[in-house]
Amino acid sequence: MAETDRYYQLAEKALNLAMSLGAEWCDVSVGSGRHIGVTLEKTAIKEADSGRSQSASVRVFVGGAMGYATCGGHEEDRLLAAARRAVGMAREGTSDPDFVALPGPAEPVDEVDGLYDPQIEAMTVADVVALAVANIRLGRRMEPEVNLSGHVSLSASDGVLVTSTGIRLSRRRTELDGDIEALIVRGESAADKGYYYDFDSGRMACDCRIDEIARAAVEGARRMLGARRIASGRMTVVLGPLAAHDFLDGVVGAANAESLQRGRSFLCGRMGQKVASDRLTLGDDGLVPHGLYSGACDGEGAPRRRVTIIDRGTFAAQLHNSYTAAKAREPNTGHGVRTGGIQPTNMTIALGDRTADEIIAEAGRGLYLPIGHFSPNPASGDLSSSVDFGLLIDGGRIVHPVENVMLAGNMLDLLGAIDAVSSDYRDEPGNRMPTLRLRDVQVAGTE
């Protein structure tokens, strides 16, 4: 607690100086962090690094213009100099008539459980290296010639936020995460190569098994051996948990109030309208215990709210920070970032009544995507995506991987094509990821 008290003292000194220099609104963040990272390459440890950092930042508003300045370290004179720079930049900046105020203090809120783990903070470089080595040994036991690469890392941070509106918040966070890529080569042709990756992460050590990521990566690489070309056509597409999450991430991004207010979202003008199948209910919840993106308050100190973005197919709500909420005269949903912008938290998806296996069995002929990378045009919703990880479904059964395949369509059409959401799911802390099925999707093959 002594360190937190020191952070508060530094932040309040910078805040008081900024206000005395003419700032109308101000917030100050002071914190520190620790990082350990281990890199794997060619099924061996390539490097390990660790470090500690101290940082602080000051944000001020003068006449609707913003100034923002940072400094490394916690020396008082450097932080006060940052406060002076921030005020100077705001005085020279362009006024924004839509800026109203920073968030004010709300009713006291309890921090979300499960975001800090002393076990993770106590880990050493040797502990993190051991997790990486465990993946190497596991991968070699499964496939002696497998080529593994990836990362294992740890982070721990703490800090405070103080604002001129009376907010005083302290935060403490830990995270352990890893990602492993596996490449299996059985011959010279492209079909003789299988590549896949997987990951795991958690705020608490009990929420993840970083030492076993290689298992899923190697199993996936085996599954991708023997890829074949398929013909073009319209067919059913089943999105596995990771692919479905990536697909729906584009919808959450389109519900960003800043993009909507600027006319840069394919959901513009569709509030209260049907934009997806009745089977889809999609939300954002930053209050899930142990959630990777959870926290009682956002980066500006505003309390987070649970938001239902799509309610049984209807566009029901957007994600706000303090600026967009004031501009729209709507409640702030607590998705603000101090450096500007809006950041989603944990995605929530209402589950269906059939398992993923049942959804695949009912598909007849189509594609199954365990992983997908979807980057729709944010304004139009148009989507054209290569299928890097795809498997053919035939007779309701996954038969072989595919190559040289693309998907095309518009997000609104694809959302309307959802006809099933699974009852089972991949469970990442704060994020339940079910399987989705889409009917009549345009698939471009090369057979």
PECOR-V580359 format. One record per helix or strand. SS is the DSSP state (hx for helix, st for strand). FROM is the first residue (numbers start at 1). TO is the last residue. If there is no record, write none. Layout:
BEGIN
SS,FROM,TO ; SS,FROM,TO
END
This chain:
BEGIN
hx,2,20 ; st,25,41 ; st,44,62 ; st,65,72 ; hx,76,92 ; hx,118,121 ; hx,125,142 ; st,147,163 ; st,168,185 ; hx,190,192 ; st,193,202 ; hx,205,207 ; hx,210,223 ; st,228,228 ; st,233,239 ; hx,241,254 ; st,256,256 ; hx,257,261 ; st,274,274 ; st,282,284 ; st,297,297 ; st,303,303 ; st,307,311 ; st,314,315 ; st,319,319 ; hx,322,328 ; st,336,336 ; st,342,342 ; st,347,349 ; st,354,354 ; hx,356,361 ; st,366,369 ; st,382,386 ; st,391,394 ; st,397,402 ; st,406,410 ; hx,411,416 ; st,418,428 ; st,431,444
END
